[in-house]
Amino acid sequence: MSTLPVPSQRFPVSEGVGLFVGTAAWDLLSAGEMNLLKSALIAAAGALAWYAVRCWRSRSRGQRR
């Protein structure tokens, strides 16, 4: 019976939500309308990038020890 590995880092949900709210607010203040699809895509890309950086940093720290 095989088990799946547990990820060492948690996915940054709160950072993604913050990016979504910030981007939507920026659109609302600058253009007077919210583009929710654009905000969601930016938030997803930012959260994935931040998750990748966290995983990379934890691996590089683990290899040095």
C-alpha positions in Angstrom: 0.0 0.0 0.0 1.5 3.3 -1.1 1.0 6.6 0.6 1.2 10.0 -0.9 3.9 12.3 0.3 2.8 15.2 2.5 3.8 18.6 1.1 6.4 20.3 3.3 4.8 23.7 2.7 1.2 24.9 3.0 -0.4 26.5 0.0 -0.6 30.3 0.5 -4.3 30.8 0.4 -4.4 34.0 2.4 -1.8 35.6 0.1 -3.9 34.6 -2.9 -7.0 36.1 -1.4 -5.0 39.3 -0.6 -3.8 39.5 -4.2 -7.4 39.0 -5.4 -8.9 41.7 -3.2 -6.0 44.1 -3.9 -6.2 43.7 -7.7 -10.0 44.0 -7.7 -9.8 47.1 -5.5 -7.2 48.6 -7.8 -9.4 48.0 -10.8 -12.4 49.5 -9.0 -10.5 52.6 -8.0 -8.6 53.2 -11.2 -11.2 52.2 -13.9 -14.5 52.3 -11.9 -15.2 48.6 -12.6 -14.0 45.3 -11.3 -12.6 42.7 -13.7 -13.0 39.6 -11.5 -11.5 37.2 -14.0 -8.3 39.2 -14.3 -8.1 39.5 -10.5 -8.6 35.8 -10.1 -5.9 34.9 -12.7 -3.4 37.3 -11.1 -4.2 35.9 -7.6 -3.8 32.3 -8.8 -0.5 33.0 -10.6 0.8 34.9 -7.6 -0.1 32.2 -5.1 1.4 29.5 -7.3 4.6 31.5 -7.7 4.8 32.1 -3.9 4.2 28.4 -3.3 7.0 27.5 -5.7 9.4 29.9 -4.0 8.5 28.4 -0.6 9.1 24.9 -1.8 12.3 25.8 -3.5 13.6 27.6 -0.3 12.7 24.7 1.9 14.5 22.2 -0.4 17.6 24.3 -0.7 17.7 24.7 3.1 17.3 20.9 3.6 20.1 20.1 1.2 22.6 22.4 3.0 22.2 20.6 6.3 
